[in-house]
Amino acid sequence: MSWRAITEDDKDGRRLVVAGGTYVRGNRLILPQLFPSMVAWDGQDWLICDNEGEKAVIRNPKRALDLPEG
């Protein structure tokens, strides 16, 4: 597995790991993305796969890493 550019094909709903974007939680906390995050495209944003309260997204990630199948 290696990092690659994000493509439109990645917006098919599957989960992947992204890096190099902006972390946004609840439209209030906005920070550079400091570490890779597992996300899925929800039709509007790269939604972080967590259950930690308000919606969290990664905006404009630069690279992606596919998760192994299984």
Stockholm file with secondary structure:
# STOCKHOLM 1.0

chainA/1-70         MSWRAITEDDKDGRRLVVAGGTYVRGNRLILPQLFPSMVAWDGQDWLICDNEGEKAVIRNPKRALDLPEG
#=GR chainA/1-70 SS CCCEECCGGGTTSCEEEEESSEEEETTTEEEECCSCEEEEECSSSEEECCCSSSCEEEESCCEEEECCCC
#=GC SS_cons        CCCEECCGGGTTSCEEEEESSEEEETTTEEEECCSCEEEEECSSSEEECCCSSSCEEEESCCEEEECCCC
//
